[in-house]
Amino acid sequence: MQAPPVRATTIPSLTDALRAVESLLMSGGQRTARRNAWTSVLEDRRRARDRVEAQRFLERSADRR
């Protein structure tokens, strides 16, 4: 007697679950606006990190002189 085949189903990630809830609660335009806003926040954070890194580099190179 053979064992029944095992079905591998992936567990959705937290992001997938949140997007599913978001799609139920918001219209398409609101979803797009929210994602665009979040993308802007992430890009601002990246630019801030780059700015801090550049400032530190400039300070280190000025100290060497």
mmCIF file as Biopython writes it, N, C-alpha, C and O atoms, coordinates in Angstrom:
data_model
#
loop_
_atom_site.group_PDB
_atom_site.id
_atom_site.type_symbol
_atom_site.label_atom_id
_atom_site.label_alt_id
_atom_site.label_comp_id
_atom_site.label_asym_id
_atom_site.label_entity_id
_atom_site.label_seq_id
_atom_site.pdbx_PDB_ins_code
_atom_site.Cartn_x
_atom_site.Cartn_y
_atom_site.Cartn_z
_atom_site.occupancy
_atom_site.B_iso_or_equiv
_atom_site.auth_seq_id
_atom_site.auth_asym_id
_atom_site.pdbx_PDB_model_num
ATOM 1   N N  . MET A ? 1  ? 0.841   -1.177 0.000  1.0 0.0 1  A 1 
ATOM 2   C CA . MET A ? 1  ? 0.000   0.000  0.000  1.0 0.0 1  A 1 
ATOM 3   C C  . MET A ? 1  ? 0.890   1.246  0.000  1.0 0.0 1  A 1 
ATOM 4   O O  . MET A ? 1  ? 1.798   1.377  0.821  1.0 0.0 1  A 1 
ATOM 5   N N  . GLN A ? 2  ? 0.619   2.132  -0.912 1.0 0.0 2  A 1 
ATOM 6   C CA . GLN A ? 2  ? 1.420   3.350  -1.028 1.0 0.0 2  A 1 
ATOM 7   C C  . GLN A ? 2  ? 0.806   4.488  -0.211 1.0 0.0 2  A 1 
ATOM 8   O O  . GLN A ? 2  ? -0.410  4.593  -0.050 1.0 0.0 2  A 1 
ATOM 9   N N  . ALA A ? 3  ? 1.703   5.331  0.295  1.0 0.0 3  A 1 
ATOM 10  C CA . ALA A ? 3  ? 1.237   6.518  1.014  1.0 0.0 3  A 1 
ATOM 11  C C  . ALA A ? 3  ? 0.735   7.526  -0.002 1.0 0.0 3  A 1 
ATOM 12  O O  . ALA A ? 3  ? 1.246   7.585  -1.120 1.0 0.0 3  A 1 
ATOM 13  N N  . PRO A ? 4  ? -0.250  8.311  0.368  1.0 0.0 4  A 1 
ATOM 14  C CA . PRO A ? 4  ? -0.754  9.327  -0.562 1.0 0.0 4  A 1 
ATOM 15  C C  . PRO A ? 4  ? 0.334   10.370 -0.819 1.0 0.0 4  A 1 
ATOM 16  O O  . PRO A ? 4  ? 1.151   10.646 0.060  1.0 0.0 4  A 1 
ATOM 17  N N  . PRO A ? 5  ? 0.347   10.947 -2.017 1.0 0.0 5  A 1 
ATOM 18  C CA . PRO A ? 5  ? 1.374   11.946 -2.336 1.0 0.0 5  A 1 
ATOM 19  C C  . PRO A ? 5  ? 1.252   13.171 -1.424 1.0 0.0 5  A 1 
ATOM 20  O O  . PRO A ? 5  ? 0.152   13.581 -1.054 1.0 0.0 5  A 1 
ATOM 21  N N  . VAL A ? 6  ? 2.378   13.729 -1.080 1.0 0.0 6  A 1 
ATOM 22  C CA . VAL A ? 6  ? 2.403   14.928 -0.247 1.0 0.0 6  A 1 
ATOM 23  C C  . VAL A ? 6  ? 2.304   16.134 -1.156 1.0 0.0 6  A 1 
ATOM 24  O O  . VAL A ? 6  ? 3.037   16.251 -2.138 1.0 0.0 6  A 1 
ATOM 25  N N  . ARG A ? 7  ? 1.405   17.016 -0.824 1.0 0.0 7  A 1 
ATOM 26  C CA . ARG A ? 7  ? 1.241   18.239 -1.608 1.0 0.0 7  A 1 
ATOM 27  C C  . ARG A ? 7  ? 1.937   19.372 -0.893 1.0 0.0 7  A 1 
ATOM 28  O O  . ARG A ? 7  ? 1.606   19.700 0.246  1.0 0.0 7  A 1 
ATOM 29  N N  . ALA A ? 8  ? 2.877   19.952 -1.549 1.0 0.0 8  A 1 
ATOM 30  C CA . ALA A ? 8  ? 3.611   21.075 -0.955 1.0 0.0 8  A 1 
ATOM 31  C C  . ALA A ? 8  ? 2.916   22.374 -1.342 1.0 0.0 8  A 1 
ATOM 32  O O  . ALA A ? 8  ? 2.913   22.775 -2.506 1.0 0.0 8  A 1 
ATOM 33  N N  . THR A ? 9  ? 2.343   23.004 -0.365 1.0 0.0 9  A 1 
ATOM 34  C CA . THR A ? 9  ? 1.742   24.320 -0.601 1.0 0.0 9  A 1 
ATOM 35  C C  . THR A ? 9  ? 2.567   25.334 0.163  1.0 0.0 9  A 1 
ATOM 36  O O  . THR A ? 9  ? 2.945   25.118 1.315  1.0 0.0 9  A 1 
ATOM 37  N N  . THR A ? 10 ? 2.834   26.432 -0.494 1.0 0.0 10 A 1 
ATOM 38  C CA . THR A ? 10 ? 3.642   27.455 0.154  1.0 0.0 10 A 1 
ATOM 39  C C  . THR A ? 10 ? 2.775   28.286 1.080  1.0 0.0 10 A 1 
ATOM 40  O O  . THR A ? 10 ? 1.616   28.577 0.785  1.0 0.0 10 A 1 
ATOM 41  N N  . ILE A ? 11 ? 3.349   28.652 2.181  1.0 0.0 11 A 1 
ATOM 42  C CA . ILE A ? 11 ? 2.669   29.530 3.125  1.0 0.0 11 A 1 
ATOM 43  C C  . ILE A ? 11 ? 2.906   30.956 2.644  1.0 0.0 11 A 1 
ATOM 44  O O  . ILE A ? 11 ? 4.047   31.353 2.406  1.0 0.0 11 A 1 
ATOM 45  N N  . PRO A ? 12 ? 1.828   31.728 2.501  1.0 0.0 12 A 1 
ATOM 46  C CA . PRO A ? 12 ? 2.009   33.090 2.006  1.0 0.0 12 A 1 
ATOM 47  C C  . PRO A ? 12 ? 2.824   33.923 2.995  1.0 0.0 12 A 1 
ATOM 48  O O  . PRO A ? 12 ? 2.716   33.756 4.210  1.0 0.0 12 A 1 
ATOM 49  N N  . SER A ? 13 ? 3.624   34.803 2.456  1.0 0.0 13 A 1 
ATOM 50  C CA . SER A ? 13 ? 4.428   35.676 3.311  1.0 0.0 13 A 1 
ATOM 51  C C  . SER A ? 13 ? 3.522   36.738 3.933  1.0 0.0 13 A 1 
ATOM 52  O O  . SER A ? 13 ? 2.370   36.912 3.536  1.0 0.0 13 A 1 
ATOM 53  N N  . LEU A ? 14 ? 4.072   37.430 4.907  1.0 0.0 14 A 1 
ATOM 54  C CA . LEU A ? 14 ? 3.318   38.507 5.546  1.0 0.0 14 A 1 
ATOM 55  C C  . LEU A ? 14 ? 2.961   39.574 4.516  1.0 0.0 14 A 1 
ATOM 56  O O  . LEU A ? 14 ? 1.861   40.127 4.539  1.0 0.0 14 A 1 
ATOM 57  N N  . THR A ? 15 ? 3.886   39.855 3.626  1.0 0.0 15 A 1 
ATOM 58  C CA . THR A ? 15 ? 3.630   40.856 2.581  1.0 0.0 15 A 1 
ATOM 59  C C  . THR A ? 15 ? 2.462   40.425 1.701  1.0 0.0 15 A 1 
ATOM 60  O O  . THR A ? 15 ? 1.590   41.232 1.378  1.0 0.0 15 A 1 
ATOM 61  N N  . ASP A ? 16 ? 2.449   39.150 1.313  1.0 0.0 16 A 1 
ATOM 62  C CA . ASP A ? 16 ? 1.354   38.649 0.486  1.0 0.0 16 A 1 
ATOM 63  C C  . ASP A ? 16 ? 0.017   38.757 1.224  1.0 0.0 16 A 1 
ATOM 64  O O  . ASP A ? 16 ? -0.995  39.133 0.633  1.0 0.0 16 A 1 
ATOM 65  N N  . ALA A ? 17 ? 0.021   38.427 2.503  1.0 0.0 17 A 1 
ATOM 66  C CA . ALA A ? 17 ? -1.205  38.502 3.297  1.0 0.0 17 A 1 
ATOM 67  C C  . ALA A ? 17 ? -1.688  39.942 3.414  1.0 0.0 17 A 1 
ATOM 68  O O  . ALA A ? 17 ? -2.882  40.212 3.281  1.0 0.0 17 A 1 
ATOM 69  N N  . LEU A ? 18 ? -0.763  40.868 3.663  1.0 0.0 18 A 1 
ATOM 70  C CA . LEU A ? 18 ? -1.153  42.272 3.770  1.0 0.0 18 A 1 
ATOM 71  C C  . LEU A ? 18 ? -1.685  42.818 2.447  1.0 0.0 18 A 1 
ATOM 72  O O  . LEU A ? 18 ? -2.638  43.597 2.425  1.0 0.0 18 A 1 
ATOM 73  N N  . ARG A ? 19 ? -1.063  42.402 1.347  1.0 0.0 19 A 1 
ATOM 74  C CA . ARG A ? 19 ? -1.558  42.859 0.040  1.0 0.0 19 A 1 
ATOM 75  C C  . ARG A ? 19 ? -2.954  42.315 -0.249 1.0 0.0 19 A 1 
ATOM 76  O O  . ARG A ? 19 ? -3.777  42.999 -0.857 1.0 0.0 19 A 1 
ATOM 77  N N  . ALA A ? 20 ? -3.218  41.087 0.184  1.0 0.0 20 A 1 
ATOM 78  C CA . ALA A ? 20 ? -4.547  40.511 -0.018 1.0 0.0 20 A 1 
ATOM 79  C C  . ALA A ? 20 ? -5.591  41.289 0.771  1.0 0.0 20 A 1 
ATOM 80  O O  . ALA A ? 20 ? -6.670  41.587 0.257  1.0 0.0 20 A 1 
ATOM 81  N N  . VAL A ? 21 ? -5.272  41.617 2.014  1.0 0.0 21 A 1 
ATOM 82  C CA . VAL A ? 21 ? -6.203  42.407 2.836  1.0 0.0 21 A 1 
ATOM 83  C C  . VAL A ? 21 ? -6.373  43.797 2.238  1.0 0.0 21 A 1 
ATOM 84  O O  . VAL A ? 21 ? -7.481  44.330 2.178  1.0 0.0 21 A 1 
ATOM 85  N N  . GLU A ? 22 ? -5.266  44.373 1.799  1.0 0.0 22 A 1 
ATOM 86  C CA . GLU A ? 22 ? -5.300  45.697 1.186  1.0 0.0 22 A 1 
ATOM 87  C C  . GLU A ? 22 ? -6.207  45.711 -0.044 1.0 0.0 22 A 1 
ATOM 88  O O  . GLU A ? 22 ? -6.975  46.651 -0.248 1.0 0.0 22 A 1 
ATOM 89  N N  . SER A ? 23 ? -6.114  44.671 -0.855 1.0 0.0 23 A 1 
ATOM 90  C CA . SER A ? 23 ? -6.923  44.632 -2.073 1.0 0.0 23 A 1 
ATOM 91  C C  . SER A ? 23 ? -8.408  44.498 -1.756 1.0 0.0 23 A 1 
ATOM 92  O O  . SER A ? 23 ? -9.251  44.956 -2.526 1.0 0.0 23 A 1 
ATOM 93  N N  . LEU A ? 24 ? -8.730  43.875 -0.633 1.0 0.0 24 A 1 
ATOM 94  C CA . LEU A ? 24 ? -10.132 43.761 -0.241 1.0 0.0 24 A 1 
ATOM 95  C C  . LEU A ? 24 ? -10.681 45.080 0.294  1.0 0.0 24 A 1 
ATOM 96  O O  . LEU A ? 24 ? -11.851 45.402 0.087  1.0 0.0 24 A 1 
ATOM 97  N N  . LEU A ? 25 ? -9.834  45.836 0.981  1.0 0.0 25 A 1 
ATOM 98  C CA . LEU A ? 25 ? -10.304 47.040 1.658  1.0 0.0 25 A 1 
ATOM 99  C C  . LEU A ? 25 ? -10.216 48.308 0.816  1.0 0.0 25 A 1 
ATOM 100 O O  . LEU A ? 25 ? -10.978 49.249 1.039  1.0 0.0 25 A 1 
ATOM 101 N N  . MET A ? 26 ? -9.307  48.345 -0.138 1.0 0.0 26 A 1 
ATOM 102 C CA . MET A ? 26 ? -9.076  49.589 -0.879 1.0 0.0 26 A 1 
ATOM 103 C C  . MET A ? 26 ? -9.375  49.422 -2.358 1.0 0.0 26 A 1 
ATOM 104 O O  . MET A ? 26 ? -9.260  48.337 -2.927 1.0 0.0 26 A 1 
ATOM 105 N N  . SER A ? 27 ? -9.760  50.534 -2.956 1.0 0.0 27 A 1 
ATOM 106 C CA . SER A ? 27 ? -9.938  50.518 -4.399 1.0 0.0 27 A 1 
ATOM 107 C C  . SER A ? 27 ? -8.574  50.565 -5.068 1.0 0.0 27 A 1 
ATOM 108 O O  . SER A ? 27 ? -7.566  50.827 -4.412 1.0 0.0 27 A 1 
ATOM 109 N N  . GLY A ? 28 ? -8.539  50.316 -6.357 1.0 0.0 28 A 1 
ATOM 110 C CA . GLY A ? 28 ? -7.279  50.272 -7.083 1.0 0.0 28 A 1 
ATOM 111 C C  . GLY A ? 28 ? -6.474  51.550 -6.998 1.0 0.0 28 A 1 
ATOM 112 O O  . GLY A ? 28 ? -5.254  51.504 -6.844 1.0 0.0 28 A 1 
ATOM 113 N N  . GLY A ? 29 ? -7.144  52.704 -7.097 1.0 0.0 29 A 1 
ATOM 114 C CA . GLY A ? 29 ? -6.449  53.982 -7.035 1.0 0.0 29 A 1 
ATOM 115 C C  . GLY A ? 29 ? -5.800  54.217 -5.683 1.0 0.0 29 A 1 
ATOM 116 O O  . GLY A ? 29 ? -4.685  54.732 -5.606 1.0 0.0 29 A 1 
ATOM 117 N N  . GLN A ? 30 ? -6.491  53.844 -4.622 1.0 0.0 30 A 1 
ATOM 118 C CA . GLN A ? 30 ? -5.930  54.004 -3.283 1.0 0.0 30 A 1 
ATOM 119 C C  . GLN A ? 30 ? -4.719  53.104 -3.090 1.0 0.0 30 A 1 
ATOM 120 O O  . GLN A ? 30 ? -3.730  53.506 -2.477 1.0 0.0 30 A 1 
ATOM 121 N N  . ARG A ? 31 ? -4.799  51.887 -3.616 1.0 0.0 31 A 1 
ATOM 122 C CA . ARG A ? 31 ? -3.671  50.954 -3.506 1.0 0.0 31 A 1 
ATOM 123 C C  . ARG A ? 31 ? -2.447  51.521 -4.214 1.0 0.0 31 A 1 
ATOM 124 O O  . ARG A ? 31 ? -1.332  51.487 -3.694 1.0 0.0 31 A 1 
ATOM 125 N N  . THR A ? 32 ? -2.687  52.044 -5.412 1.0 0.0 32 A 1 
ATOM 126 C CA . THR A ? 32 ? -1.580  52.606 -6.183 1.0 0.0 32 A 1 
ATOM 127 C C  . THR A ? 32 ? -0.967  53.793 -5.448 1.0 0.0 32 A 1 
ATOM 128 O O  . THR A ? 32 ? 0.256   53.910 -5.371 1.0 0.0 32 A 1 
ATOM 129 N N  . ALA A ? 33 ? -1.799  54.663 -4.913 1.0 0.0 33 A 1 
ATOM 130 C CA . ALA A ? 33 ? -1.301  55.835 -4.192 1.0 0.0 33 A 1 
ATOM 131 C C  . ALA A ? 33 ? -0.508  55.411 -2.957 1.0 0.0 33 A 1 
ATOM 132 O O  . ALA A ? 33 ? 0.541   55.983 -2.662 1.0 0.0 33 A 1 
ATOM 133 N N  . ARG A ? 34 ? -1.003  54.423 -2.250 1.0 0.0 34 A 1 
ATOM 134 C CA . ARG A ? 34 ? -0.314  53.955 -1.044 1.0 0.0 34 A 1 
ATOM 135 C C  . ARG A ? 34 ? 1.045   53.342 -1.394 1.0 0.0 34 A 1 
ATOM 136 O O  . ARG A ? 34 ? 2.039   53.599 -0.714 1.0 0.0 34 A 1 
ATOM 137 N N  . ARG A ? 35 ? 1.083   52.536 -2.449 1.0 0.0 35 A 1 
ATOM 138 C CA . ARG A ? 35 ? 2.356   51.922 -2.850 1.0 0.0 35 A 1 
ATOM 139 C C  . ARG A ? 35 ? 3.339   52.974 -3.341 1.0 0.0 35 A 1 
ATOM 140 O O  . ARG A ? 35 ? 4.534   52.898 -3.052 1.0 0.0 35 A 1 
ATOM 141 N N  . ASN A ? 36 ? 2.836   53.959 -4.086 1.0 0.0 36 A 1 
ATOM 142 C CA . ASN A ? 36 ? 3.712   55.036 -4.544 1.0 0.0 36 A 1 
ATOM 143 C C  . ASN A ? 36 ? 4.279   55.815 -3.363 1.0 0.0 36 A 1 
ATOM 144 O O  . ASN A ? 36 ? 5.455   56.178 -3.361 1.0 0.0 36 A 1 
ATOM 145 N N  . ALA A ? 37 ? 3.445   56.070 -2.362 1.0 0.0 37 A 1 
ATOM 146 C CA . ALA A ? 37 ? 3.906   56.794 -1.180 1.0 0.0 37 A 1 
ATOM 147 C C  . ALA A ? 37 ? 4.967   55.983 -0.447 1.0 0.0 37 A 1 
ATOM 148 O O  . ALA A ? 37 ? 5.981   56.534 -0.019 1.0 0.0 37 A 1 
ATOM 149 N N  . TRP A ? 38 ? 4.746   54.687 -0.298 1.0 0.0 38 A 1 
ATOM 150 C CA . TRP A ? 38 ? 5.714   53.842 0.398  1.0 0.0 38 A 1 
ATOM 151 C C  . TRP A ? 38 ? 7.029   53.771 -0.382 1.0 0.0 38 A 1 
ATOM 152 O O  . TRP A ? 38 ? 8.108   53.795 0.211  1.0 0.0 38 A 1 
ATOM 153 N N  . THR A ? 39 ? 6.937   53.683 -1.697 1.0 0.0 39 A 1 
ATOM 154 C CA . THR A ? 39 ? 8.141   53.677 -2.524 1.0 0.0 39 A 1 
ATOM 155 C C  . THR A ? 39 ? 8.919   54.976 -2.330 1.0 0.0 39 A 1 
ATOM 156 O O  . THR A ? 39 ? 10.149  54.961 -2.278 1.0 0.0 39 A 1 
ATOM 157 N N  . SER A ? 40 ? 8.214   56.092 -2.222 1.0 0.0 40 A 1 
ATOM 158 C CA . SER A ? 40 ? 8.871   57.380 -1.985 1.0 0.0 40 A 1 
ATOM 159 C C  . SER A ? 40 ? 9.563   57.404 -0.628 1.0 0.0 40 A 1 
ATOM 160 O O  . SER A ? 40 ? 10.671  57.927 -0.507 1.0 0.0 40 A 1 
ATOM 161 N N  . VAL A ? 41 ? 8.918   56.844 0.390  1.0 0.0 41 A 1 
ATOM 162 C CA . VAL A ? 41 ? 9.520   56.789 1.722  1.0 0.0 41 A 1 
ATOM 163 C C  . VAL A ? 41 ? 10.810  55.981 1.674  1.0 0.0 41 A 1 
ATOM 164 O O  . VAL A ? 41 ? 11.831  56.404 2.216  1.0 0.0 41 A 1 
ATOM 165 N N  . LEU A ? 42 ? 10.766  54.824 1.029  1.0 0.0 42 A 1 
ATOM 166 C CA . LEU A ? 42 ? 11.957  53.980 0.938  1.0 0.0 42 A 1 
ATOM 167 C C  . LEU A ? 42 ? 13.081  54.677 0.173  1.0 0.0 42 A 1 
ATOM 168 O O  . LEU A ? 42 ? 14.250  54.570 0.543  1.0 0.0 42 A 1 
ATOM 169 N N  . GLU A ? 43 ? 12.725  55.384 -0.885 1.0 0.0 43 A 1 
ATOM 170 C CA . GLU A ? 43 ? 13.730  56.102 -1.669 1.0 0.0 43 A 1 
ATOM 171 C C  . GLU A ? 43 ? 14.325  57.253 -0.857 1.0 0.0 43 A 1 
ATOM 172 O O  . GLU A ? 43 ? 15.528  57.502 -0.935 1.0 0.0 43 A 1 
ATOM 173 N N  . ASP A ? 44 ? 13.505  57.953 -0.084 1.0 0.0 44 A 1 
ATOM 174 C CA . ASP A ? 44 ? 14.018  59.021 0.780  1.0 0.0 44 A 1 
ATOM 175 C C  . ASP A ? 44 ? 14.989  58.462 1.818  1.0 0.0 44 A 1 
ATOM 176 O O  . ASP A ? 44 ? 16.020  59.073 2.096  1.0 0.0 44 A 1 
ATOM 177 N N  . ARG A ? 45 ? 14.667  57.317 2.383  1.0 0.0 45 A 1 
ATOM 178 C CA . ARG A ? 45 ? 15.557  56.686 3.362  1.0 0.0 45 A 1 
ATOM 179 C C  . ARG A ? 45 ? 16.886  56.306 2.715  1.0 0.0 45 A 1 
ATOM 180 O O  . ARG A ? 45 ? 17.949  56.487 3.308  1.0 0.0 45 A 1 
ATOM 181 N N  . ARG A ? 46 ? 16.815  55.779 1.494  1.0 0.0 46 A 1 
ATOM 182 C CA . ARG A ? 46 ? 18.043  55.390 0.795  1.0 0.0 46 A 1 
ATOM 183 C C  . ARG A ? 46 ? 18.916  56.612 0.537  1.0 0.0 46 A 1 
ATOM 184 O O  . ARG A ? 46 ? 20.128  56.577 0.750  1.0 0.0 46 A 1 
ATOM 185 N N  . ARG A ? 47 ? 18.288  57.698 0.074  1.0 0.0 47 A 1 
ATOM 186 C CA . ARG A ? 47 ? 19.046  58.926 -0.186 1.0 0.0 47 A 1 
ATOM 187 C C  . ARG A ? 47 ? 19.662  59.473 1.099  1.0 0.0 47 A 1 
ATOM 188 O O  . ARG A ? 47 ? 20.790  59.966 1.081  1.0 0.0 47 A 1 
ATOM 189 N N  . ALA A ? 48 ? 18.935  59.392 2.209  1.0 0.0 48 A 1 
ATOM 190 C CA . ALA A ? 48 ? 19.466  59.868 3.490  1.0 0.0 48 A 1 
ATOM 191 C C  . ALA A ? 48 ? 20.683  59.040 3.905  1.0 0.0 48 A 1 
ATOM 192 O O  . ALA A ? 48 ? 21.671  59.596 4.385  1.0 0.0 48 A 1 
ATOM 193 N N  . ARG A ? 49 ? 20.622  57.716 3.725  1.0 0.0 49 A 1 
ATOM 194 C CA . ARG A ? 49 ? 21.779  56.870 4.043  1.0 0.0 49 A 1 
ATOM 195 C C  . ARG A ? 49 ? 22.964  57.232 3.161  1.0 0.0 49 A 1 
ATOM 196 O O  . ARG A ? 49 ? 24.097  57.316 3.635  1.0 0.0 49 A 1 
ATOM 197 N N  . ASP A ? 50 ? 22.698  57.447 1.876  1.0 0.0 50 A 1 
ATOM 198 C CA . ASP A ? 50 ? 23.775  57.825 0.950  1.0 0.0 50 A 1 
ATOM 199 C C  . ASP A ? 50 ? 24.391  59.168 1.342  1.0 0.0 50 A 1 
ATOM 200 O O  . ASP A ? 50 ? 25.606  59.351 1.255  1.0 0.0 50 A 1 
ATOM 201 N N  . ARG A ? 51 ? 23.552  60.098 1.771  1.0 0.0 51 A 1 
ATOM 202 C CA . ARG A ? 51 ? 24.041  61.411 2.177  1.0 0.0 51 A 1 
ATOM 203 C C  . ARG A ? 51 ? 24.952  61.298 3.402  1.0 0.0 51 A 1 
ATOM 204 O O  . ARG A ? 51 ? 26.016  61.916 3.457  1.0 0.0 51 A 1 
ATOM 205 N N  . VAL A ? 52 ? 24.519  60.497 4.387  1.0 0.0 52 A 1 
ATOM 206 C CA . VAL A ? 52 ? 25.324  60.302 5.597  1.0 0.0 52 A 1 
ATOM 207 C C  . VAL A ? 52 ? 26.647  59.643 5.244  1.0 0.0 52 A 1 
ATOM 208 O O  . VAL A ? 52 ? 27.696  60.039 5.751  1.0 0.0 52 A 1 
ATOM 209 N N  . GLU A ? 53 ? 26.602  58.645 4.381  1.0 0.0 53 A 1 
ATOM 210 C CA . GLU A ? 53 ? 27.827  57.959 3.962  1.0 0.0 53 A 1 
ATOM 211 C C  . GLU A ? 53 ? 28.775  58.922 3.244  1.0 0.0 53 A 1 
ATOM 212 O O  . GLU A ? 53 ? 29.980  58.895 3.494  1.0 0.0 53 A 1 
ATOM 213 N N  . ALA A ? 54 ? 28.258  59.758 2.368  1.0 0.0 54 A 1 
ATOM 214 C CA . ALA A ? 54 ? 29.090  60.724 1.650  1.0 0.0 54 A 1 
ATOM 215 C C  . ALA A ? 54 ? 29.682  61.741 2.622  1.0 0.0 54 A 1 
ATOM 216 O O  . ALA A ? 54 ? 30.847  62.117 2.492  1.0 0.0 54 A 1 
ATOM 217 N N  . GLN A ? 55 ? 28.892  62.186 3.589  1.0 0.0 55 A 1 
ATOM 218 C CA . GLN A ? 55 ? 29.391  63.148 4.576  1.0 0.0 55 A 1 
ATOM 219 C C  . GLN A ? 55 ? 30.524  62.534 5.386  1.0 0.0 55 A 1 
ATOM 220 O O  . GLN A ? 55 ? 31.544  63.184 5.617  1.0 0.0 55 A 1 
ATOM 221 N N  . ARG A ? 56 ? 30.359  61.302 5.816  1.0 0.0 56 A 1 
ATOM 222 C CA . ARG A ? 56 ? 31.411  60.627 6.583  1.0 0.0 56 A 1 
ATOM 223 C C  . ARG A ? 56 ? 32.679  60.473 5.747  1.0 0.0 56 A 1 
ATOM 224 O O  . ARG A ? 56 ? 33.789  60.665 6.245  1.0 0.0 56 A 1 
ATOM 225 N N  . PHE A ? 57 ? 32.506  60.126 4.478  1.0 0.0 57 A 1 
ATOM 226 C CA . PHE A ? 57 ? 33.664  59.981 3.589  1.0 0.0 57 A 1 
ATOM 227 C C  . PHE A ? 57 ? 34.416  61.304 3.465  1.0 0.0 57 A 1 
ATOM 228 O O  . PHE A ? 57 ? 35.644  61.337 3.542  1.0 0.0 57 A 1 
ATOM 229 N N  . LEU A ? 58 ? 33.671  62.390 3.273  1.0 0.0 58 A 1 
ATOM 230 C CA . LEU A ? 58 ? 34.300  63.699 3.140  1.0 0.0 58 A 1 
ATOM 231 C C  . LEU A ? 58 ? 35.025  64.109 4.419  1.0 0.0 58 A 1 
ATOM 232 O O  . LEU A ? 58 ? 36.110  64.688 4.374  1.0 0.0 58 A 1 
ATOM 233 N N  . GLU A ? 59 ? 34.407  63.799 5.565  1.0 0.0 59 A 1 
ATOM 234 C CA . GLU A ? 59 ? 35.047  64.130 6.834  1.0 0.0 59 A 1 
ATOM 235 C C  . GLU A ? 59 ? 36.319  63.326 7.036  1.0 0.0 59 A 1 
ATOM 236 O O  . GLU A ? 59 ? 37.314  63.865 7.519  1.0 0.0 59 A 1 
ATOM 237 N N  . ARG A ? 60 ? 36.309  62.046 6.677  1.0 0.0 60 A 1 
ATOM 238 C CA . ARG A ? 60 ? 37.502  61.210 6.812  1.0 0.0 60 A 1 
ATOM 239 C C  . ARG A ? 60 ? 38.612  61.676 5.886  1.0 0.0 60 A 1 
ATOM 240 O O  . ARG A ? 60 ? 39.779  61.708 6.277  1.0 0.0 60 A 1 
ATOM 241 N N  . SER A ? 61 ? 38.254  62.037 4.663  1.0 0.0 61 A 1 
ATOM 242 C CA . SER A ? 61 ? 39.290  62.479 3.720  1.0 0.0 61 A 1 
ATOM 243 C C  . SER A ? 61 ? 39.853  63.843 4.126  1.0 0.0 61 A 1 
ATOM 244 O O  . SER A ? 61 ? 41.026  64.118 3.874  1.0 0.0 61 A 1 
ATOM 245 N N  . ALA A ? 62 ? 39.044  64.695 4.745  1.0 0.0 62 A 1 
ATOM 246 C CA . ALA A ? 62 ? 39.527  65.987 5.215  1.0 0.0 62 A 1 
ATOM 247 C C  . ALA A ? 62 ? 40.453  65.796 6.417  1.0 0.0 62 A 1 
ATOM 248 O O  . ALA A ? 62 ? 41.408  66.557 6.576  1.0 0.0 62 A 1 
ATOM 249 N N  . ASP A ? 63 ? 40.194  64.804 7.262  1.0 0.0 63 A 1 
ATOM 250 C CA . ASP A ? 63 ? 41.034  64.539 8.437  1.0 0.0 63 A 1 
ATOM 251 C C  . ASP A ? 63 ? 42.409  64.023 8.039  1.0 0.0 63 A 1 
ATOM 252 O O  . ASP A ? 63 ? 43.371  64.208 8.784  1.0 0.0 63 A 1 
ATOM 253 N N  . ARG A ? 64 ? 42.523  63.389 6.897  1.0 0.0 64 A 1 
ATOM 254 C CA . ARG A ? 64 ? 43.795  62.823 6.455  1.0 0.0 64 A 1 
ATOM 255 C C  . ARG A ? 64 ? 44.778  63.891 5.991  1.0 0.0 64 A 1 
ATOM 256 O O  . ARG A ? 64 ? 45.980  63.638 5.911  1.0 0.0 64 A 1 
ATOM 257 N N  . ARG A ? 65 ? 44.282  65.061 5.691  1.0 0.0 65 A 1 
ATOM 258 C CA . ARG A ? 65 ? 45.147  66.128 5.155  1.0 0.0 65 A 1 
ATOM 259 C C  . ARG A ? 65 ? 45.884  66.833 6.243  1.0 0.0 65 A 1 
ATOM 260 O O  . ARG A ? 65 ? 46.653  67.755 5.971  1.0 0.0 65 A 1 
#
